[in-house]
Amino acid sequence: GRGDGATGSGGLPPGVHGQPHAHHERRGGYSAAGYAHLVVGVTGNVLEDDLAEYLSAGADLILPKPLKLASLNMLFRFIGHHGYVSKEGMILVEHSNKVRWIPNPRQLLLKG
């Protein structure tokens, strides 16, 4: 099954992009429960509106292109210590050379 596999724009059907794919997976995707593991977006679109789209679609972390090895290593250390299960209403951010969970600001705006 799909289980622990990762997908990205390189493995998506033609015309399918990251945000719609993340949204589809989070909302049920190919299983009744939806995708509960981390969704990491890697993009060159780093304007605030673009990042907000990824987070609204269900991404947990956005890494800008060009991808830096240090960022990837931080993510791997985080997964090694905390696992790769997503937390509803939270996003991951890089802070002080670590990756950590914070409340998703988009979720807070929707509640306010």
MIDOSE-1310 file (N, C-alpha, C; in nm, 2 decimals, decimal comma, always signed):
residues 112
grgd	+0,08/-0,12/+0,00/+0,00/+0,00/+0,00/+0,09/+0,12/+0,00; +0,02/+0,24/+0,01/+0,09/+0,37/+0,01/+0,16/+0,39/+0,14; +0,10/+0,35/+0,25/+0,16/+0,36/+0,38/+0,26/+0,47/+0,41; +0,39/+0,44/+0,42/+0,48/+0,54/+0,46/+0,55/+0,61/+0,34
gatg	+0,50/+0,59/+0,22/+0,56/+0,65/+0,10/+0,55/+0,80/+0,10; +0,64/+0,86/+0,03/+0,63/+1,01/+0,01/+0,60/+1,03/-0,14; +0,53/+1,14/-0,16/+0,51/+1,18/-0,30/+0,55/+1,32/-0,32; +0,57/+1,36/-0,44/+0,61/+1,50/-0,47/+0,57/+1,53/-0,62
sggl	+0,59/+1,65/-0,66/+0,55/+1,69/-0,79/+0,61/+1,60/-0,90; +0,73/+1,54/-0,87/+0,79/+1,45/-0,97/+0,72/+1,32/-0,98; +0,64/+1,28/-0,88/+0,57/+1,15/-0,89/+0,42/+1,17/-0,91; +0,37/+1,29/-0,94/+0,23/+1,32/-0,96/+0,19/+1,31/-1,11
ppgv	+0,07/+1,28/-1,13/+0,02/+1,28/-1,27/+0,04/+1,42/-1,34; +0,05/+1,42/-1,47/+0,07/+1,55/-1,54/-0,05/+1,65/-1,50; -0,02/+1,77/-1,47/-0,12/+1,87/-1,44/-0,16/+1,88/-1,29; -0,11/+1,78/-1,21/-0,14/+1,79/-1,07/-0,03/+1,85/-0,99
hgqp	-0,06/+1,95/-0,91/+0,04/+2,03/-0,84/+0,03/+2,00/-0,69; +0,13/+2,05/-0,62/+0,15/+2,02/-0,47/+0,03/+2,05/-0,39; -0,03/+2,18/-0,40/-0,13/+2,22/-0,31/-0,26/+2,13/-0,33; -0,31/+2,11/-0,45/-0,43/+2,03/-0,47/-0,40/+1,89/-0,42
hahh	-0,28/+1,83/-0,45/-0,25/+1,70/-0,41/-0,25/+1,69/-0,25; -0,19/+1,78/-0,18/-0,19/+1,78/-0,04/-0,33/+1,79/+0,02; -0,41/+1,88/-0,04/-0,55/+1,89/+0,00/-0,63/+1,76/-0,02; -0,61/+1,70/-0,13/-0,68/+1,57/-0,16/-0,64/+1,46/-0,06
errg	-0,51/+1,45/-0,03/-0,46/+1,35/+0,06/-0,51/+1,38/+0,20; -0,50/+1,50/+0,25/-0,55/+1,53/+0,39/-0,70/+1,51/+0,40; -0,78/+1,53/+0,30/-0,92/+1,52/+0,31/-0,98/+1,38/+0,29; -0,89/+1,28/+0,27/-0,94/+1,14/+0,25/-0,85/+1,07/+0,15
gysa	-0,81/+1,14/+0,05/-0,72/+1,08/-0,04/-0,76/+0,95/-0,09; -0,68/+0,85/-0,08/-0,71/+0,72/-0,13/-0,75/+0,62/-0,01; -0,77/+0,68/+0,10/-0,82/+0,60/+0,22/-0,93/+0,68/+0,29; -1,01/+0,61/+0,36/-1,12/+0,67/+0,44/-1,07/+0,77/+0,54
agya	-0,96/+0,74/+0,60/-0,91/+0,82/+0,71/-0,83/+0,94/+0,67; -0,78/+0,95/+0,54/-0,70/+1,06/+0,50/-0,55/+1,03/+0,53; -0,47/+1,11/+0,49/-0,32/+1,09/+0,51/-0,28/+1,16/+0,64; -0,23/+1,09/+0,73/-0,20/+1,14/+0,87/-0,05/+1,17/+0,89
hlvv	+0,03/+1,14/+0,79/+0,17/+1,17/+0,81/+0,21/+1,31/+0,76; +0,33/+1,35/+0,79/+0,38/+1,48/+0,75/+0,37/+1,50/+0,60; +0,33/+1,62/+0,56/+0,33/+1,67/+0,42/+0,43/+1,79/+0,42; +0,53/+1,77/+0,34/+0,64/+1,87/+0,33/+0,64/+1,92/+0,19
gvtg	+0,61/+2,05/+0,17/+0,62/+2,11/+0,04/+0,75/+2,17/+0,01; +0,81/+2,15/-0,11/+0,93/+2,21/-0,15/+0,90/+2,29/-0,27; +0,92/+2,42/-0,26/+0,87/+2,51/-0,37/+0,96/+2,63/-0,39; +0,95/+2,69/-0,51/+1,02/+2,81/-0,54/+0,93/+2,93/-0,52
nvle	+0,80/+2,90/-0,50/+0,70/+3,00/-0,47/+0,69/+3,04/-0,32; +0,77/+3,14/-0,28/+0,78/+3,17/-0,14/+0,71/+3,30/-0,10; +0,63/+3,35/-0,18/+0,55/+3,47/-0,14/+0,45/+3,42/-0,04; +0,41/+3,52/+0,05/+0,32/+3,49/+0,16/+0,19/+3,42/+0,12
ddla	+0,13/+3,46/+0,01/+0,01/+3,40/-0,04/+0,03/+3,26/-0,09; +0,14/+3,24/-0,15/+0,17/+3,10/-0,20/+0,19/+3,01/-0,08; +0,27/+3,05/+0,02/+0,29/+2,97/+0,14/+0,16/+2,94/+0,21; +0,07/+3,04/+0,22/-0,06/+3,03/+0,29/-0,14/+2,92/+0,21
eyls	-0,13/+2,92/+0,08/-0,21/+2,81/+0,00/-0,16/+2,67/+0,04; -0,03/+2,65/+0,05/+0,02/+2,52/+0,09/-0,03/+2,48/+0,23; -0,02/+2,58/+0,32/-0,06/+2,55/+0,46/-0,21/+2,52/+0,47; -0,29/+2,60/+0,39/-0,43/+2,57/+0,39/-0,47/+2,44/+0,33
agad	-0,38/+2,39/+0,23/-0,41/+2,27/+0,17/-0,37/+2,15/+0,26; -0,30/+2,17/+0,37/-0,27/+2,07/+0,46/-0,12/+2,04/+0,47; -0,03/+2,12/+0,41/+0,11/+2,10/+0,43/+0,15/+2,13/+0,57; +0,24/+2,05/+0,63/+0,29/+2,08/+0,76/+0,42/+2,17/+0,76
lilp	+0,49/+2,16/+0,66/+0,62/+2,24/+0,65/+0,64/+2,27/+0,50; +0,69/+2,40/+0,48/+0,73/+2,44/+0,35/+0,88/+2,47/+0,35; +0,95/+2,40/+0,26/+1,09/+2,43/+0,24/+1,11/+2,50/+0,11; +1,18/+2,62/+0,11/+1,20/+2,69/-0,02/+1,31/+2,63/-0,10
kplk	+1,29/+2,64/-0,23/+1,40/+2,61/-0,33/+1,49/+2,73/-0,34; +1,62/+2,71/-0,36/+1,69/+2,58/-0,37/+1,69/+2,52/-0,23; +1,67/+2,39/-0,22/+1,66/+2,32/-0,10/+1,80/+2,32/-0,03; +1,81/+2,35/+0,09/+1,94/+2,35/+0,16/+1,95/+2,23/+0,24
lasl	+2,07/+2,17/+0,23/+2,10/+2,04/+0,31/+2,07/+2,06/+0,46; +2,11/+2,18/+0,51/+2,09/+2,20/+0,66/+1,94/+2,19/+0,69; +1,85/+2,24/+0,61/+1,71/+2,23/+0,63/+1,66/+2,09/+0,63; +1,71/+2,02/+0,53/+1,67/+1,88/+0,52/+1,72/+1,80/+0,64
nmlf	+1,84/+1,82/+0,68/+1,89/+1,75/+0,80/+1,81/+1,79/+0,93; +1,77/+1,91/+0,94/+1,69/+1,95/+1,06/+1,56/+1,87/+1,05; +1,50/+1,86/+0,93/+1,37/+1,78/+0,92/+1,40/+1,64/+0,96; +1,50/+1,58/+0,91/+1,53/+1,44/+0,94/+1,56/+1,42/+1,09
rfig	+1,63/+1,51/+1,16/+1,65/+1,50/+1,30/+1,51/+1,51/+1,38; +1,43/+1,60/+1,33/+1,29/+1,61/+1,39/+1,22/+1,48/+1,38; +1,21/+1,43/+1,26/+1,14/+1,30/+1,24/+1,20/+1,19/+1,32; +1,33/+1,19/+1,34/+1,40/+1,09/+1,42/+1,36/+1,09/+1,56
hhgy	+1,34/+1,22/+1,61/+1,30/+1,24/+1,75/+1,15/+1,23/+1,78; +1,07/+1,28/+1,68/+0,93/+1,30/+1,71/+0,84/+1,21/+1,62; +0,89/+1,15/+1,52/+0,81/+1,07/+1,43/+0,76/+1,16/+1,32; +0,68/+1,10/+1,23/+0,63/+1,17/+1,11/+0,48/+1,18/+1,10
vske	+0,41/+1,18/+1,22/+0,27/+1,19/+1,22/+0,23/+1,34/+1,23; +0,14/+1,39/+1,15/+0,10/+1,53/+1,14/+0,02/+1,56/+1,27; +0,01/+1,69/+1,31/-0,07/+1,73/+1,42/-0,17/+1,83/+1,36; -0,30/+1,80/+1,38/-0,40/+1,88/+1,33/-0,40/+2,02/+1,39
gmil	-0,41/+2,12/+1,31/-0,41/+2,26/+1,36/-0,27/+2,32/+1,39; -0,17/+2,24/+1,36/-0,03/+2,28/+1,38/+0,05/+2,28/+1,25; +0,16/+2,36/+1,25/+0,25/+2,35/+1,13/+0,39/+2,35/+1,19; +0,48/+2,30/+1,11/+0,62/+2,30/+1,14/+0,69/+2,42/+1,09
vehs	+0,78/+2,48/+1,17/+0,87/+2,59/+1,13/+1,01/+2,56/+1,17; +1,10/+2,62/+1,09/+1,24/+2,62/+1,13/+1,27/+2,74/+1,22; +1,33/+2,71/+1,34/+1,36/+2,81/+1,44/+1,48/+2,77/+1,52; +1,58/+2,86/+1,52/+1,70/+2,83/+1,60/+1,77/+2,70/+1,56
nkvr	+1,78/+2,67/+1,44/+1,84/+2,55/+1,39/+1,77/+2,42/+1,43; +1,64/+2,44/+1,45/+1,55/+2,32/+1,48/+1,42/+2,34/+1,41; +1,35/+2,23/+1,39/+1,21/+2,23/+1,34/+1,12/+2,21/+1,46; +1,02/+2,29/+1,47/+0,93/+2,27/+1,59/+0,78/+2,30/+1,54
wipn	+0,69/+2,25/+1,62/+0,55/+2,27/+1,60/+0,50/+2,40/+1,65; +0,42/+2,47/+1,58/+0,35/+2,59/+1,63/+0,21/+2,58/+1,58; +0,11/+2,66/+1,65/-0,02/+2,66/+1,60/-0,03/+2,72/+1,46; -0,11/+2,66/+1,37/-0,12/+2,71/+1,23/-0,19/+2,85/+1,24
prql	-0,12/+2,96/+1,20/-0,19/+3,09/+1,21/-0,32/+3,10/+1,12; -0,32/+3,02/+1,02/-0,45/+3,02/+0,94/-0,56/+2,96/+1,02; -0,54/+2,86/+1,10/-0,64/+2,80/+1,18/-0,68/+2,90/+1,29; -0,59/+2,97/+1,35/-0,62/+3,07/+1,45/-0,71/+3,18/+1,39
llkg	-0,68/+3,23/+1,27/-0,76/+3,33/+1,20/-0,90/+3,28/+1,18; -0,92/+3,16/+1,14/-1,05/+3,10/+1,11/-1,14/+3,09/+1,24; -1,07/+3,06/+1,36/-1,14/+3,05/+1,48/-1,18/+3,19/+1,54; -1,10/+3,29/+1,51/-1,11/+3,42/+1,57/-1,23/+3,49/+1,51
